[in-house]
Amino acid sequence: MAERRKQLSPNLFAAAGLEQDAPRPLPEKLRPRTLGDVVGQDHILGPDGALTRMLETRTLGSLIFWGPPGTGKTTV
């Protein structure tokens, strides 16, 4: 039954017609896919950065990202 349900409910992107080759907004195309793709803030996101160390040791607590719109808070 779970297999049948999986066939009947496509993912949201397929249902909305947003397949990989479909035209998408520029920000969606350029959004970093991995933490290594994020540019800047090396003291936080670099190889020895605070956030990178927290992720590697699995000690990530609650974080508050603050800043103006468009600076990558949601992406990170």
Secondary structure, DSSP 8 states (H G I E B T S, - for coil): -HHHHHHHS--HHHHTT--TTS---HHHHHS-SSGGG--S-HHHHSTT-HHHHHHHHT---------STTSSTTT-
